[in-house]
Amino acid sequence: MEKNPLKVKKEHTKAAMSRFWGFTKGYRLLTLFCPLLIFLDVIVELEIPDAMGNVVDILNQLNNTSYDSSLIWGELTQKLIEMLLLCIATLIIGYLASRCSAIASMGFGANLRRELFNKTQDLSFENIDRLKISSLITRMTTDVSQVQNVYKNTIVQFIKGPFMLITALIKALSISKELSVVFSLALPAIIIVLAIMGYLAVPIFKKMLKTTDEFNGTLRGNINGIRVVKSFVREEHEKSKFDKVNTAVMEMNVRAQKLALYVTPAIMLIIYGCMIFSMWRGSYLIIENKTGLTLGEMTTFVNYITQVLSSLMTVLLVFVSMILAKASIGRIGEVFAEEPTVSDKGNNPELKLKNGDIEFRNVSFKYSKDAVKNILDDVNLKINSGETVGIIGSTGSSKSTLIQLIPRLYDPTEGEVLVGGNNVRDYTFENLRSEVSVVLQQNILFSGTIMENIRWGKPDATQEEIIEAAKDAQAHEFISGFEKGYETELGQGGNTVSGGQKQRICIARALLKKPKIIILDDSTSAVDTATDTKIRMALRSEKYSGITKIIIAQRITSIMDADRIIVIDNGKIDSVGTHEQLTKSSEIYHEIFVSQQEGVLAQ
Amino acid sequence: MSNPAPGGQNRMPPKMPMNRHGGTPVRMKGEKLDFKVIRRIFSYLGKKQKILMLLVVICIFLSSIANVYSSLFLGSLIDDYITPMLQTGSKDFAPLIGMLLKMAAIFLLGIVSTFSYNRIMVVVSQAVLRNVRDEMFAHMQTLPIKFFDTNNHGDIMSRYTNDTDTLRQMISQTIPQVISSIVTIVSTFTAMVTQSIPLLFVVLVCITCMITVTGKVAGNSGKFFMKQQQSIGDVNGYIEEMITGQKVIKVFCHEGKTKEEFDEKNEELFSNAYSANKFVNMLGPINNNLGHLQYVVIAIIGCVMAVLTTNGTIPTEGFGSIFAVTAGTVASFLQLSKSFTMPINQISQQLNSVVMAMAGAKRIFEILDTESEKDEGYVTLVNAKYNNEGELCETPEHTGLWAWKHPHEDGTTTYTKLQGEVRFFDVDFGYNEEKIVLHNISLYAEPGQKVAFVGATGAGKTTITNLINRFYDLADGKIRYDGININKIRKSDLRRSLGIVLQDTNLFTGTVKENIRYGNLEATDEQIIEAAKKANAHSFISRLPDGYDTMLTSNGANLSQGQRQLISIARAAVADPPVMILDEATSSIDTRTEALVQKGMDALMKGRTVFVIAHRLSTVMNSDVIMVLENGVIIERGSHDDLIAKKGKYYQLYTGAFELE
């Protein structure tokens, strides 16, 4: 399962890049305007030093003993107005430029994050299992901001850098071809330095991301398992564990940044080298007076060296940052490239479940293609509409896997599952899942009120419907006992209510849907026997009589009154029958029954 | 894990001014540059880093000087070498080359010092971040359980990542920038003083304007940056929650609604970032242009003064002479004013990252300022042995015999053998003051006894066990452990003496072996295997691909719930505590497997005081005493036989008699 995180697959990068245009939606004009405005800004900015230089020239006239003061005033006023206009122009253009780049990149980031999130909503369980939850979260957070930053840098430097580079280069060439020789060495030197850096940085950068994943994992584990940490008084142990990943993150960051550190001095060395070379060459040329180079020209040339090389550097740095973002782009692309393994595309939205019939035909299943052993092996089973079926079997006997094929959370590897008269693959998810209600073993509630959580089952449910569902799930009583009743806020994961209360809210949520099939996957394990009985009695009432009920349980009492009981062992159906039949015919069932009844029978 | 806090009120622990749901306004006042916050950030510089910072200052100083020198170099090369050579027609290049070499040396010095300070800053800033994160984490370990119940986990994580990152930007970029700016400012200021005081005054007025504008803008954006950081935490929290609950979302076809909600939060982040940057985007252009304007203003005033000086209006002698300037002075002053405003401009550009860092720092400090669990305990758990007189005394070596070391006010110390006797005296408890969930609980558990709690969900069973290990503190009454009030026992020692297995297993990333060893860090491999055998986990562990060295990831997702539970039971077994709390420990294990586990558990429970919460009769029936709880009150107590004979609530609950009604 574990993928080599250091490898960026080309198709992943492609998957992200091909969607790139879409992410700019709504911000395309801004994105285009941004380099344009920056271009304008550069041009206006270039005017200002000239204007300032003129002021100095005017001042120099004062050195002449016979100057005309009114003339100077006139010129000065003119310059002042000129400067003011230039200032206002740069103020507006500069502001617009930085605003454009900020909004365009933030909008891009928001689009990207949304598309990525939407994509995860379309993924199947299999996809999510493969991509890993913790990694998905990092991709949506850290990686997205990484790419967003690169986007911003790119649109800002896109035109400015090359433009500055070319103008400066042309000016330098026009001053002195002899001195410009220096660029033929310096330009490749800078490209080489940055190429080496880019080459070395990519693996370090990827490792850094991986360390960050580990850091997040350790932190998450600690926060989620805080009760265990405190119970075992392992705070110190946790601290040292955290310190280890924390230090690793620090070291990787230092390593990555150190690389960048070597670049600046290397570039400075090249720039200063060029300056000294051109001063030395220039001095010779001036003194020998062969090319007509003047002192002033040499001074200007030296100034241009910095401009040429530093603008080349900014251009290249954008490239380097793009290369560095490749890791992030690849990780994001991997999510986009993930084909939902279970899809309802093209299915007829008119096709609805006729009834609550369920049929498994020669169904085999394994979680990954490479797995040797089937989790479910050649299961054949028919459940009639309105029937109540209990499923029992030992831990790991694939009870949950079996029922997850009904709402098509996974597709069978072989064979087919029919629900309501049709293959589950023919329904849209909406039609299938709104009629198949599953209460999962892992009870998950979300931040929000109890009311909001139950309403998940049916967004347009009235208050009465919600209370009715809660009553049937035996949740109404304890909910009413809360000071705020149904408006009680549940924390993340519903941690403010107990396990049994959580389970009952989950059942209410599922009942509210009024489905054709309801599946309870060991969802009363934390509920006491009396309440468990009440829930089952409610399900047996007239209201739910037409509904197919599948109950996975560990307590025989929870299923013994079912129409049929299915005993699963090692991914195979061991036996099917009523409680009475099975106690006689099934060895496994008998064993379970005895182990659970010991106490009572002893009376 | 169950934490029945009915009502869920008082969900926010004190001093946590963040709220995902109610949108309670967060303290937004005083978001201007808060130097207390900045000082606090710097307090994370260690001694070593402070010395390094001194080096940084020196290096920056050197590199600034090299910089200034190199800008003057070309002028002096022309004036002192080339021009004289042109005038004299000399072809002796030796002095010129010498000068160039000297220049190269200075350049090199500049490069080396720039490199050094950058290099040091990387190490320093990363070390500071590590220190901050370490301290956050260390502090977080001391926070009460309530903190974790009431704060979104994704948001807490965002404080470790996104918020500390804002500090990195500030430390590694802003600090060197500010130092080098100050060096430049001081040197140019000195130069300007010698040139012209009145013109310097003009410069100062302009600078004041710039600083005021910058301060205003930064102050305005401060609260938006805080909002932005909150939004980031909010979005991350939502992603975390929804991705974790993905399966439920699918089952309920809730994808559309989730997308909508995410969109909202995403939009909110965008709009907060939008507002936060609005002001900051203005800063650069404004300051730039104020600099340009200043140049013009000085040029004009300078011109006037120069003209007035040449035509004699301004005297060149006496007091008035300070206003006297020459054109040359004005020209060089203009040059100086440019190099004076540039560093100030650069500093103000850094304000962006300072403001962000302040917002990030505040969120970090919120965690650090959340009150820790109170622990006034002074009774500690020590290794003990019997001395020759048969008295219990402390010993440094591990004897397997433990004692409570109880120092008294009169200076004496008594030792009480750790036995595992737990007594409740009229205990009342509520998750908040208004709502009491446990009433008048009194119970005795003799060493080695097994006490079971049964009752409907929400009756208060888990709450009782949460009081024994002091996850929560009592409202009224007393709990004594081996005769000592548990409030007097140091929490860590109290919890060390209690083993706990919860319904929601939490395993950590690491191997199976490491996870079991969590119970006792000193356990040998043999002890671990023995514990696993006891819990009946050995056989399935041996069948895993790498046996005990199989890596478990994200809460042991590659194991079934039952297998995870078995590992967590082994984990408690290896801790070997005198008191065990089993809170629905076997409810996720099917009964066949449980029958196997039960045998191990019975062996495990032998000689220990055990508190059991369970629904299954098989787990509970052999207890010495069973307490039936209803609405926080013990309504029945006795052995299984007693209670069955009584035909009361217990009888109803466990014989299915209820169904017959």
Interface residues (C-beta under 8 A of the other chain):
Chain A: I48 M52 V55 V56 I58 L59 N60 L62 N63 S69 I72 L76 K79 L80 M83 L84 L86 C87 I88 T90 L91 I92 I93 G94 Y95 S98 R99 A102 I103 M106 G107 G109 A110 R113 R114 F117 N118 T120 Q121 D122 F125 I128 K132 I133 S134 L136 I137 M140 T141 T142 T212 F215 N216 G217 T218 L219 R220 G221 N222 I223 N224 G225 I226 R227 V228 V229 K230 S231 F232 V233 R234 E235 H237 E238 K239 F242 D243 N246 T247 V249 M250 N253 V254 Q257 K258 L261 Y262 T264 P265 M268 L269 Y272 M275 I276 M279 W280 S283 Y284 I286 I287 L295 T299 V302 I392 G393 S394 T395 G396 P407 L409 F429 E430 R433 S434 S437 V438 L440 Q441 Q442 I444 F446 S447 G448 W456 G457 P459 F478 G481 F482 E483 K484 T488 E489 L490 G491 Q492 G493 N495 T496 V497 S498 G499 G500 Q501 K502 R504 R509 K513 D522 S525 A526 V527 D528 T529 A530 T531 T533 M537 Q554 R555 I556 T557 I588 E591 I592 S595 Q596 E598 G599 V600 Q603
Chain B: M1 S2 N3 P4 A5 P6 G7 G8 Q9 R11 R20 H21 S70 L74 L77 I78 Y81 I82 T83 M85 L86 K91 F93 L96 I97 L100 M103 A104 F107 G110 I111 V112 T114 F115 N118 R119 V122 V123 Q126 A127 L129 R130 R133 D134 F137 A138 M140 Q141 T142 I145 F148 D149 T150 N152 H153 G154 I156 M157 S158 Y160 T161 N162 S172 V235 N236 G237 I239 E240 E241 M242 I243 T244 G245 Q246 K247 V248 I249 K250 V251 F252 C253 H254 E255 K257 T258 K259 F262 D263 N266 E267 L269 F270 A273 Y274 N277 K278 N281 M282 G284 P285 I286 N288 N289 H292 L293 Y295 V296 A299 I300 G302 C303 A306 V307 T310 N311 A327 G328 V330 A331 L334 E434 K435 V454 G455 A456 T457 G458 T462 N469 F471 K491 S492 D493 R495 R496 L498 G499 I500 L502 Q503 D504 N506 L507 F508 T509 Y518 G519 L521 T553 S554 N555 S560 Q561 G562 Q563 S568 R571 A575 E584 S587 S588 I589 D590 T591 R592 T593 E594 A595 H615 R616 L617 S618 M621 H640 I644 Q652 L653 Y654 T655 G656 F658 E659
